[in-house]
Amino acid sequence: MLAAKWIPGNPWRVLAAVAVLGLALFPVMVGCFTRLTPSGFTATGTEADRAGQVIEKEFGEPSADLILLVSGRTSMKDGEGAVAGRALAESLAGQPGVARVWSYWDTASPALLSADERDALIGVELIGKGARAVDTAQRIVPDLLGRHGDVAVAAAGPVWSSAEAVRLSREDLRTAELAAAPFVLLILMVALRSVALALLPMVIGVVSVAATLTVLHGLTWVMSVSVFAVNVTAALGFGLSVDYGLLVMMRCREEMARGEAVRRAVALAVRSAGRAVLFSAATVVACLAALLIFPVPFLRSLAAGGIAVVVFAALTTVLVYPALLRFALLPAARLDRRLSDRVRRMLRLPETKGPDTQAGAPPVPGYSRAWAWVGNAATRRPVLLGASAAVLLLICAMPLSRARFGIADERVLPESAQVRQTSERVHREFPDAAGDKLSVVLSGADLRAAGVTTEVDHYARQLSTLTGVARVDAVTGSYRGGSRITPPNQAHQRLAGEGALRLDVRMPPGTQPPVSERLLDQVRAVPAFAPRMVAGTTARAADTKTELSSRVPLAALLAGSSALLVVVSFTGGLFVSCKTVALAVLSLSAGIGCLVPLFQEGRVGTGDFTVTGQLDISMLLLMVCIALGLSVDYEVFLLARIKEQYTSTGDSRSSIIYGMARTGRLISASSLVVVTTMSALAMSRVTSLRLLGTGLALTVLLDATLVRALLVPAAMQLAGRANWWMPNWSRRTGYRIPKADTVDPHAP
């Protein structure tokens, strides 16, 4: 490997090149935040998506990107409140970035006035979509909020909700970084028994995250990149980089403890541990790549960002980290010794010398007797302990049977958010203007053809009899309960386009997703006299769930087979590879099962978020791919040591115990680092990010304890030599770990 030969001998050149490149790309990295989009949560190309495009083209209905709720002390129909509201609407129309403004005072629409006449609405359509619309909202809305003379103004609407989600996610990212960094440093200090050396893996984490932000900026020019990609990739990249750096660091210190010089020790560590890093990174990348088959821009952008951060985590570990170790390892050890001497003198403790340190080398974590005891117990009673761990995981997975899945909406914002409260108030007080509805688009219907009006009337009457329908508006009038309640007027004429008709099926205020989805199925089941498509928020969400569900089997096959192929290539054993993927699926099921009572049912306290009775399916898919990759990632660390020892001794049980003893502290520290970074993500005020962080933290915790400590050694002990079996024709596909001279001869 290039990293093992050239980089340790030229640390200054490598570090200087990285520094120059970082300074050159810093403006690009910072500019990433201005090009991220808060949308893209629904699938493209679905029936609802096509219907929405027809509505936009045929009917020219303005998009209410911003909704301003104007409240007065007296009636808003006339008087001082009406004057102030009209002036506010006129001032908005002249703002840059505003395409159209409409209000109660220029339309006289009763739908824009509340029942008590003290609240009125102003609708604003913005120029552009995504990040451009959010930038416009962030510029004009803050000055509008609050009291202006006789009226008070509050804001809602999809773009302002997105702008608030952007703001919260950025603030949460800073909070997560500040909260996680001290705990990660403490974990590394305990694992490495060094203050100075604990900083080195964190440096790699910062470098990989910075590189990923640069890549995300580049991706924004060719695809829509979600604003949440920064939060997810930052947490994932930092955790993986620290894990990989910790693996190489521990291996390097072992080599130094055997008398190797720093340069040689770094080269040997990169040659052995570096291969494990590359294989584990390939596993995570393969799992994340499965998300690219879903036609949801949000998932695709997170997959692209996740792949980028994993690649950079691995590259910085095998290319930049060796140079950093070569340059800083011995100075850090000397600094640690000075600090320990000062602490010892302050506490008046006697001087002690480590038995396995020499030539200024840092102390070696070495062989963990605690993990050796765990491995010995698990291999001595594999059936009892393995079955017990499996039963516990199955109990955790049981709530999966009652899981319900949905799509994120404005309820992902905290209940205390002003935009959330305003949105709920608008839906409650203005059901005709902002209430939930399904828009049925009939294409190919010629208004001038004989009998079309009769057909529309008959179809609208049928729709109005469905359970859960408050009113149906059509070009022939408004209907309720099978009868026409309002004759056609000017407002109804807007439901006729050049080549299409539209019927709006309105639902009562506060209709929940399960009810609205059942109504959608009923609407689609009613025979229409012309080709029909259904649009609306409910239709988009339902079609997205259908599209995601239909592609889940293919994604699972791709992720599972890719992970299996990587592990087989690394270990050369078919059984141990299948066992790795199977146990990863088991721990993943247990982690998702724990989320059902936490987030779907809210049994353990809800905090400042809304229990919606469903789990965000997009975030769960992302969690599945990341967790599967991380689980196999830890398994690769363990199998590398077990395979080394087994190749040297041929004794399965002693190899399992040795591998656990050598990697137990590493996997514990690595999993704690990931749990810490994901727990910081779980502190987010955006429910979707909180769900992802909590799910990943729980899954990694279960995997590092029940699976890694009990199930893995028990299963491998029962399999014995069959762990490494491969068909004769495929033996050449496995990566053969050589009989390494790096096995510690002094290990118990």
C-alpha positions in Angstrom: 0.0 0.0 0.0 1.2 3.5 -0.8 0.2 4.7 2.7 2.3 2.0 4.3 5.4 2.8 2.3 5.7 6.4 1.2 3.5 8.4 3.6 5.1 7.6 6.9 8.5 8.7 5.5 7.1 12.0 4.2 4.8 13.3 6.8 5.5 17.0 6.3 4.7 16.9 2.6 1.4 15.2 3.2 0.3 17.5 6.0 1.4 20.6 4.1 -0.6 19.4 1.0 -3.7 18.8 3.2 -3.3 22.2 4.8 -3.0 24.1 1.5 -5.9 22.2 0.0 -8.1 22.9 3.0 -7.4 26.6 2.9 -8.1 26.7 -0.8 -11.4 24.8 -0.4 -12.6 26.6 2.7 -14.8 29.1 0.9 -16.4 26.3 -1.1 -17.1 24.4 2.2 -18.7 27.4 3.8 -20.8 28.1 0.7 -22.4 24.7 1.0 -25.0 26.0 3.5 -26.5 28.5 1.2 -27.4 26.0 -1.5 -29.1 23.3 0.5 -32.8 22.6 0.0 -35.3 21.8 2.7 -37.7 20.0 0.4 -37.6 16.7 -1.5 -39.3 14.4 1.0 -41.8 13.0 -1.5 -41.3 10.7 -4.4 -41.1 12.0 -8.0 -42.9 10.5 -10.9 -45.9 9.3 -8.9 -49.5 9.9 -9.8 -49.8 12.7 -7.2 -46.7 14.3 -8.6 -48.0 14.2 -12.2 -51.4 15.5 -11.1 -49.7 18.4 -9.2 -47.9 19.4 -12.4 -51.1 19.3 -14.4 -52.8 21.6 -11.8 -49.9 24.0 -12.0 -50.0 24.1 -15.8 -53.7 24.0 -16.5 -55.3 26.0 -13.6 -52.5 28.5 -12.8 -53.4 28.2 -9.1 -50.9 30.3 -7.1 -48.7 28.5 -4.6 -49.2 29.7 -1.0 -45.5 29.6 -0.1 -46.0 32.0 2.7 -49.2 32.5 4.7 -49.5 35.5 6.9 -52.0 35.5 9.7 -53.1 39.1 10.4 -55.0 39.6 13.7 -56.7 42.7 15.0 -58.6 43.8 18.1 -61.8 44.5 16.0 -63.2 43.2 12.8 -60.8 42.9 9.9 -63.5 43.6 7.3 -63.2 47.3 7.7 -61.8 50.0 9.9 -58.2 50.4 11.1 -57.4 46.7 11.0 -58.5 46.4 7.3 -56.4 49.5 6.4 -53.3 48.1 8.1 -53.8 44.7 6.5 -54.3 46.1 3.0 -51.2 48.3 3.4 -49.2 45.2 4.6 -50.3 43.2 1.5 -49.4 46.1 -0.8 -46.0 46.5 0.7 -45.3 42.8 0.3 -46.2 42.9 -3.4 -43.3 45.2 -4.0 -40.7 43.1 -2.3 -37.9 41.5 -4.4 -38.4 37.7 -4.8 -42.2 38.0 -4.5 -44.2 36.7 -7.5 -47.8 37.3 -6.3 -49.8 38.5 -3.2 -53.5 38.0 -2.5 -55.5 38.7 0.6 -59.0 39.0 1.9 -59.1 42.7 1.1 -58.5 42.4 -2.6 -60.4 39.2 -3.2 -63.2 39.6 -0.6 -63.1 35.8 -0.3 -64.9 34.6 2.9 -62.4 31.7 3.0 -59.7 34.2 4.0 -61.6 35.6 6.9 -62.1 33.8 10.2 -65.6 33.2 11.7 -65.2 36.0 14.3 -63.8 38.3 11.6 -60.8 39.2 13.8 -58.3 37.2 11.7 -57.5 37.4 8.0 -55.0 35.8 5.7 -52.5 37.0 3.2 -51.1 34.5 0.7 -47.7 35.0 -0.9 -46.2 33.2 -3.8 -42.4 33.4 -4.1 -40.2 33.4 -7.1 -38.2 30.2 -7.4 -38.2 27.0 -5.4 -36.1 25.3 -2.7 -33.1 27.3 -1.3 -34.0 30.4 -3.3 -37.5 30.6 -1.9 -36.2 29.9 1.6 -33.6 32.8 1.3 -36.4 35.2 0.3 -38.6 34.1 3.2 -35.7 34.5 5.6 -35.1 38.0 4.3 -38.7 39.4 4.4 -40.6 37.5 7.1 -38.7 38.5 10.3 -39.5 42.1 9.8 -43.2 41.3 9.4 -43.6 39.3 12.6 -45.1 40.8 15.7 -47.3 43.8 16.2 -47.7 46.6 13.6 -50.0 49.2 15.0 -53.5 47.8 15.2 -52.6 44.4 13.9 -50.4 41.5 14.9 -48.7 39.3 12.2 -47.7 35.6 12.4 -46.3 33.5 9.6 -46.9 30.0 8.4 -46.7 28.2 5.0 -44.4 25.5 3.6 -41.5 27.7 2.8 -41.5 29.4 6.2 -41.7 26.0 7.9 -38.8 24.9 5.8 -36.9 28.1 6.7 -37.4 27.4 10.4 -36.3 23.8 9.9 -33.1 25.0 8.3 -32.5 27.4 11.2 -33.2 24.7 13.8 -31.0 22.2 12.1 -28.1 24.6 11.9 -28.4 25.5 15.5 -28.7 21.9 16.5 -25.6 21.0 14.5 -23.6 23.5 16.5 -25.1 22.3 19.8 -24.4 18.7 18.9 -20.8 19.4 18.0 -20.3 21.3 21.3 -22.0 18.6 23.3 -20.4 15.5 21.7 -16.8 16.7 21.4 -15.9 16.7 25.1 -17.5 13.3 25.7 -15.7 11.8 22.6 -12.4 13.2 23.8 -13.0 11.7 27.3 -13.8 8.3 25.7 -10.6 8.4 23.6 -8.6 9.4 26.6 -9.8 6.4 28.6 -9.4 4.0 25.6 -5.9 5.3 24.7 -4.8 6.2 28.2 -3.4 9.4 26.8 -4.5 13.0 26.6 -2.5 14.1 23.6 -3.1 11.0 21.5 -6.8 11.3 22.0 -6.8 14.5 20.0 -5.4 12.8 16.8 -8.5 10.8 15.8 -10.6 13.9 16.4 -8.4 15.8 13.9 -9.2 13.2 11.3 -12.9 13.5 12.0 -12.8 17.2 11.5 -10.9 16.8 8.2 -13.2 14.2 6.8 -16.3 16.2 7.7 -14.8 19.4 6.1 -14.0 17.5 2.9 -17.6 16.1 2.8 -19.1 19.6 3.1 -17.0 20.6 0.0 -18.4 17.6 -1.9 -21.9 18.4 -0.8 -21.5 21.9 -2.3 -20.4 20.3 -5.5 -23.4 18.0 -5.5 -25.8 20.9 -5.1 -25.0 21.9 -8.7 -26.2 18.6 -10.1 -28.8 17.4 -7.7 -31.1 18.6 -4.9 -29.2 18.2 -1.5 -31.2 18.2 1.7 -30.3 20.6 4.4 -30.4 17.7 6.9 -27.5 16.1 4.9 -25.1 18.3 6.9 -26.3 17.1 10.3 -26.4 13.4 9.3 -23.0 13.4 7.5 -21.3 15.4 10.2 -22.4 12.9 12.9 -21.7 9.9 10.8 -18.4 11.1 9.4 -17.0 12.2 12.7 -17.9 9.0 14.4 -16.5 6.7 11.7 -13.3 8.8 11.4 -12.7 8.5 15.1 -13.4 4.8 14.9 -10.9 4.2 12.1 -8.3 6.4 13.6 -8.6 4.6 16.9 -8.2 1.2 15.2 -5.0 2.3 13.4 -3.7 4.1 16.6 -4.0 1.0 18.7 -2.4 -1.2 16.1 0.5 1.2 15.8 1.1 1.3 19.5 1.2 -2.5 19.6 3.9 -2.5 17.0 5.9 0.1 18.9 5.6 -2.0 22.1 7.3 -4.8 20.3 10.3 -2.6 19.6 9.5 -1.3 16.2 10.5 2.3 15.3 7.8 4.8 14.8 8.0 4.8 11.0 8.0 1.1 10.8 5.2 0.8 13.3 3.0 3.2 11.4 3.7 1.3 8.1 2.8 -2.0 9.7 -0.4 -0.6 11.3 -1.6 0.9 8.0 -0.8 -2.3 6.2 -2.9 -4.5 8.6 -5.5 -2.2 10.2 -5.7 0.0 7.1 -7.1 -3.0 5.1 -9.8 -3.5 7.7 -10.6 0.2 7.5 -11.0 0.0 3.7 -13.2 -3.1 3.8 -15.4 -1.7 6.6 -15.8 1.6 4.7 -16.7 -0.4 1.5 -19.4 -2.1 3.5 -21.0 1.1 4.7 -20.8 2.6 1.2 -22.4 -0.5 -0.3 -25.3 -0.2 2.2 -25.8 3.5 1.7 -25.7 3.0 -2.1 -28.9 1.0 -1.8 -30.8 4.2 -1.0 -30.1 5.6 -4.5 -32.8 3.3 -6.0 -35.5 5.2 -4.2 -37.0 8.1 -6.2 -37.0 10.5 -3.3 -34.5 13.4 -3.6 -34.1 13.6 0.2 -32.9 10.0 0.5 -30.7 10.3 -2.6 -29.0 13.4 -1.3 -28.4 11.8 2.1 -27.0 8.7 0.5 -24.7 10.7 -1.7 -23.5 12.7 1.3 -23.1 9.6 3.4 -21.1 7.8 0.8 -18.9 10.9 0.4 -18.2 11.2 4.2 -17.4 7.4 4.5 -15.0 7.5 1.6 -13.3 10.6 3.0 -13.2 9.0 6.5 -11.4 6.0 5.1 -9.1 8.0 2.8 -8.0 10.4 5.5 -7.3 7.4 7.8 -5.0 5.6 5.4 -3.5 8.6 3.7 -3.5 11.6 6.1 -3.5 9.8 9.5 -0.2 7.9 9.0 1.5 11.2 8.4 -0.1 12.7 11.5 1.0 9.7 13.5 4.5 9.8 12.2 4.8 13.5 13.1 3.0 13.6 16.4 3.2 10.2 18.1 6.4 10.5 20.1 5.9 14.2 21.0 2.4 13.4 22.2 3.8 10.5 24.3 6.5 12.8 25.8 3.8 15.4 26.6 1.6 12.7 28.3 4.6 11.7 30.4 5.2 15.2 31.5 1.6 15.7 32.4 1.5 12.4 34.3 4.7 13.3 36.1 3.2 16.6 37.2 0.0 15.0 38.4 2.0 12.3 40.2 4.1 15.0 42.0 0.9 17.0 42.9 -0.7 13.8 44.4 2.7 12.6 45.8 2.4 9.2 44.2 5.3 6.9 43.7 6.8 6.6 40.2 5.7 3.6 38.2 6.9 2.2 34.8 4.8 0.4 32.4 6.0 -3.1 31.7 5.5 -2.9 27.9 6.7 0.6 27.1 10.1 1.3 25.7 12.0 3.9 23.7 9.6 6.6 24.6 6.7 4.7 23.1 3.2 5.4 24.5 1.7 2.7 26.8 -0.2 0.0 25.0 -3.8 -0.8 25.7 -2.9 -4.4 25.3 -4.8 -7.6 26.1 -8.1 -6.9 27.9 -8.6 -9.6 30.5 -12.2 -8.4 31.1 -13.1 -9.1 27.4 -11.1 -12.3 27.5 -13.3 -13.4 30.4 -16.5 -12.5 28.4 -15.2 -14.4 25.4 -14.3 -17.4 27.6 -17.8 -17.4 29.2 -19.6 -17.1 25.8 -17.6 -19.9 24.2 -17.9 -22.2 27.2 -21.7 -22.0 27.3 -22.5 -20.9 23.7 -26.1 -22.3 23.6 -27.2 -20.8 26.9 -25.7 -17.3 26.5 -26.2 -17.1 22.8 -29.9 -18.1 23.1 -30.4 -15.7 26.0 -29.0 -12.8 24.0 -31.1 -13.7 20.9 -34.3 -13.9 23.0 -33.6 -10.4 24.5 -33.1 -9.0 21.0 -36.3 -10.6 19.8 -38.2 -9.1 22.7 -36.9 -5.7 21.7 -37.9 -6.3 18.1 -41.5 -7.4 19.0 -43.0 -3.9 18.7 -42.2 -4.0 15.0 -45.4 -5.9 14.5 -47.5 -2.8 15.3 -45.3 -0.2 13.6 -46.9 2.3 11.2 -45.0 4.4 8.7 -45.6 7.8 7.3 -44.0 10.9 5.7 -42.6 13.9 7.6 -44.8 17.0 7.7 -44.8 20.3 9.7 -45.2 18.2 12.9 -41.5 17.4 12.8 -41.0 20.9 14.2 -41.2 21.3 18.0 -44.6 22.1 19.5 -43.1 25.3 20.9 -42.1 26.6 17.4 -44.2 29.7 16.5 -44.5 28.6 12.9 -46.0 25.2 14.1 -48.5 27.0 16.3 -49.5 29.4 13.6 -49.9 26.6 11.0 -52.2 24.7 13.4 -54.2 27.9 14.0 -54.6 28.6 10.3 -55.8 25.0 9.6 -58.3 25.3 12.5 -59.8 28.8 11.8 -59.6 28.8 8.0 -60.7 25.3 6.8 -61.8 26.4 3.4 -58.5 28.2 2.6 -56.0 25.9 4.3 -57.9 22.8 5.1 -56.8 19.4 3.8 -58.2 18.4 0.4 -57.7 16.0 -2.4 -57.7 17.4 -5.9 -59.1 15.1 -8.5 -57.8 16.0 -12.0 -59.9 14.7 -15.0 -57.8 15.0 -18.2 -59.2 14.9 -21.7 -62.6 16.2 -20.7 -64.0 18.6 -23.2 -66.3 21.1 -21.6 -68.0 21.8 -24.9 -69.0 18.2 -25.4 -72.6 17.3 -24.8 -73.3 15.6 -21.5 -70.0 16.5 -19.7 -71.8 18.8 -17.2 -74.1 16.0 -16.3 -71.2 13.6 -15.9 -69.4 16.0 -13.7 -72.5 16.6 -11.6 -73.0 12.8 -11.1 -69.3 12.2 -10.3 -69.2 15.0 -7.7 -72.4 13.7 -6.1 -70.8 10.3 -5.8 -67.6 11.7 -4.2 -69.6 13.8 -1.7 -71.2 10.7 -0.3 -67.9 9.1 0.8 -67.1 8.8 4.5 -64.9 11.7 5.7 -65.8 14.2 3.0 -66.8 17.6 4.2 -67.6 19.1 0.8 -66.8 18.6 -2.9 -66.2 21.7 -5.1 -66.6 21.2 -8.9 -67.3 23.4 -11.9 -71.0 22.6 -11.5 -71.1 23.8 -7.8 -70.5 22.5 -4.3 -71.8 19.2 -3.0 -72.3 17.5 0.4 -73.9 14.2 1.2 -74.9 13.5 -2.4 -76.7 16.9 -2.9 -75.7 20.2 -4.4 -75.6 22.8 -1.7 -74.2 25.7 -3.8 -74.9 26.5 -7.5 -72.0 27.2 -9.8 -70.4 30.7 -9.4 -67.3 32.5 -10.4 -65.1 30.6 -7.9 -66.2 27.3 -9.3 -65.3 28.3 -12.9 -61.6 28.4 -11.8 -61.8 24.6 -11.6 -62.0 24.3 -15.4 -58.8 24.4 -17.5 -58.1 24.2 -21.2 -57.8 20.4 -21.3 -58.7 19.3 -17.8 -61.3 19.6 -15.0 -60.6 19.6 -11.3 -62.8 18.6 -8.3 -61.6 19.5 -4.8 -62.6 16.9 -2.2 -62.4 18.8 1.1 -61.9 17.0 4.5 -62.9 18.3 8.0 -60.2 20.2 9.9 -57.8 18.1 11.8 -58.2 15.0 9.7 -55.4 12.6 10.6 -53.3 10.6 8.1 -54.9 7.2 8.6 -58.4 8.7 7.9 -57.3 10.8 5.0 -55.5 7.8 3.4 -58.6 5.7 3.7 -60.5 8.5 2.0 -57.9 8.7 -0.8 -58.4 4.9 -1.5 -62.2 5.5 -1.6 -61.8 8.4 -4.0 -59.6 6.4 -6.3 -62.1 3.5 -6.2 -65.0 5.7 -7.5 -65.3 5.2 -11.3 -64.7 8.4 -13.3 -65.9 9.3 -16.8 -62.4 10.4 -17.9 -58.8 9.6 -17.1 -58.3 10.6 -13.5 -55.4 11.5 -11.2 -55.5 12.6 -7.6 -53.2 15.3 -6.1 -52.8 16.8 -2.7 -50.6 16.4 0.4 -52.2 13.1 1.4 -51.9 11.7 -2.1 -48.2 12.6 -2.3 -47.5 11.0 1.1 -49.5 7.9 0.3 -47.9 7.5 -3.2 -44.4 8.1 -1.6 -45.0 5.3 0.9 -46.2 3.0 -1.8 -43.2 3.8 -4.0 -40.8 3.3 -1.1 -42.5 0.0 0.0 -42.3 -1.4 -3.5 -38.6 -0.9 -3.7 -37.6 -2.0 -0.2 -37.1 -5.6 -1.1 -34.7 -4.7 -3.9 -32.9 -2.2 -1.6 -32.6 -4.9 1.1 -31.3 -7.4 -1.4 -28.7 -5.0 -2.7 -27.5 -3.8 0.7 -27.5 -7.4 2.2 -25.7 -9.0 -0.8 -23.2 -6.1 -1.0 -22.4 -6.4 2.7 -22.1 -10.1 2.4 -19.8 -9.9 -0.6 -17.5 -7.5 1.2 -17.3 -9.6 4.3 -16.7 -12.8 2.3 -13.9 -11.0 0.4 -12.3 -10.0 3.6 -12.6 -13.2 5.6 -12.7 -15.9 3.0 -15.4 -17.6 5.1 -19.0 -18.1 3.9 -20.6 -19.1 7.2 -19.0 -16.3 9.2 -20.1 -13.8 6.6 -23.7 -15.0 6.5 -23.7 -15.0 10.3 -22.4 -11.4 10.3 -25.3 -10.1 8.1 -27.9 -12.1 9.9 -26.9 -10.8 13.3 -26.7 -7.3 11.9 -30.4 -7.6 10.8 -31.3 -9.0 14.2 -29.8 -6.1 16.1 -31.3 -3.6 13.6 -34.8 -5.1 14.1 -34.3 -4.7 17.8 -33.3 -1.1 17.5 -36.3 -0.2 15.3 -38.6 -2.1 17.6 -37.5 0.1 20.5 -38.5 3.2 18.4 -42.1 2.2 18.2 -43.0 2.8 21.9 -40.7 5.8 22.0 -41.8 7.8 19.0 -44.9 6.2 17.5 -46.7 5.6 20.8 -44.9 8.1 23.1 -45.0 5.8 26.1 -41.8 7.0 27.6 -42.5 10.8 27.6 -42.7 12.8 24.4 -40.6 15.8 25.2 -41.1 18.8 22.9 -42.3 16.9 19.9 -45.6 15.5 18.6 -46.5 11.8 18.8 -48.0 11.3 15.3 -48.8 7.6 15.6 -46.3 6.7 12.8 -42.6 6.6 12.1 -40.9 8.6 9.3 -40.2 5.9 6.7 -37.5 7.9 4.9 -35.5 8.3 8.1 -36.0 4.6 9.0 -34.6 3.6 5.6 -31.6 5.8 6.1 -31.1 4.4 9.6 -31.3 0.8 8.3 -28.6 1.3 5.8 -26.3 3.2 8.2 -26.8 0.7 11.1 -26.3 -2.3 8.8 -23.0 -0.8 7.7 -21.9 0.1 11.2 -22.7 -3.4 12.5 -20.7 -5.1 9.8 -18.0 -2.5 10.4 -17.5 -3.6 14.0 -17.6 -7.2 12.9 -14.8 -6.7 10.4 -12.6 -5.3 13.3 -13.3 -8.4 15.3 -12.9 -10.9 12.5 -9.6 -9.5 11.4 -8.0 -10.4 14.8 -9.8 -13.7 15.1 -8.7 -14.7 11.5 -5.1 -13.7 12.3 -4.9 -15.9 15.4 -6.8 -18.8 13.7 -4.4 -18.7 10.8 -1.4 -19.0 13.2 -2.8 -21.5 15.6 -5.7 -23.3 14.0 -7.6 -23.3 17.4 -11.1 -21.8 17.0 -11.9 -21.2 20.7 -8.6 -19.6 21.6 -8.8 -17.5 18.5 -12.2 -16.2 19.4 -11.1 -15.3 22.9 -8.0 -13.7 21.7 -9.8 -11.6 19.1 -12.3 -10.4 21.7 -9.6 -9.6 24.1 -7.7 -7.6 21.5 -10.6 -5.8 20.0 -13.0 -5.5 23.0 -11.7 -2.2 24.2 -11.5 -0.9 20.6 -15.1 -1.9 19.8 -16.3 -0.6 23.1 -14.6 2.8 22.6 -15.7 2.9 18.9 -19.3 2.1 19.7 -19.4 4.6 22.5 -18.0 7.3 20.2 -20.8 6.5 17.6 -23.4 6.4 20.4 -22.2 9.7 21.7 -22.3 11.5 18.3 -25.7 10.0 17.5 -27.1 10.9 21.0 -26.1 14.5 20.2 -28.1 14.1 17.0 -30.9 12.8 19.1 -31.0 16.1 20.9 -32.2 17.8 17.8 -35.5 19.7 18.0 -36.4 18.4 14.5 -38.3 15.1 15.2 -36.9 13.3 12.1 -33.3 13.9 13.2 -34.2 12.9 16.7 -35.6 9.7 15.4 -32.5 8.9 13.4 -30.1 9.7 16.2 -32.0 7.7 18.8 -32.4 4.7 16.5 -28.8 4.6 15.5 -27.6 5.0 19.1 -29.9 2.2 20.4 -28.9 -0.1 17.5 -25.2 0.4 18.0 -25.5 -0.1 21.7 -27.4 -3.3 21.3 -24.9 -4.5 18.7 -21.9 -3.7 20.8 -23.2 -5.5 23.9 -25.6 -8.4 23.2 -24.4 -9.2 19.7 -20.7 -8.5 19.8 -20.2 -9.8 23.4 -22.4 -12.9 23.4 -24.0 -13.9 20.1 -20.9 -13.6 17.9 -18.6 -15.7 20.0 -21.3 -18.2 20.8 -22.2 -18.7 17.1 -18.6 -18.9 16.0 -17.8 -21.4 18.8 -20.7 -23.6 17.7 -19.6 -23.4 14.0 -15.9 -24.2 14.7 -13.9 -24.8 11.6 -17.0 -24.3 9.5 -16.7 -20.5 10.1 -14.0 -20.3 7.4 -15.5 -22.8 4.9 -15.8 -21.7 1.3 -16.6 -23.7 -1.8 -13.4 -24.9 -3.6 -14.2 -22.9 -6.8 -14.5 -19.6 -4.8 -11.5 -19.9 -2.5 -9.5 -17.4 -4.5 -12.1 -14.7 -3.9 -11.4 -14.4 -0.2 -8.8 -12.0 1.1 -6.2 -14.2 2.9 -4.8 -12.5 6.0 -1.2 -13.6 6.2 0.3 -15.3 9.1 1.2 -12.1 10.7 4.2 -11.5 12.9 2.1 -8.9 14.6 0.3 -11.4 16.9 1.4 -10.6 20.4 3.5 -13.5 21.7 3.1 -12.3 25.2 -0.7 -12.4 25.2 -2.2 -14.8 27.7 
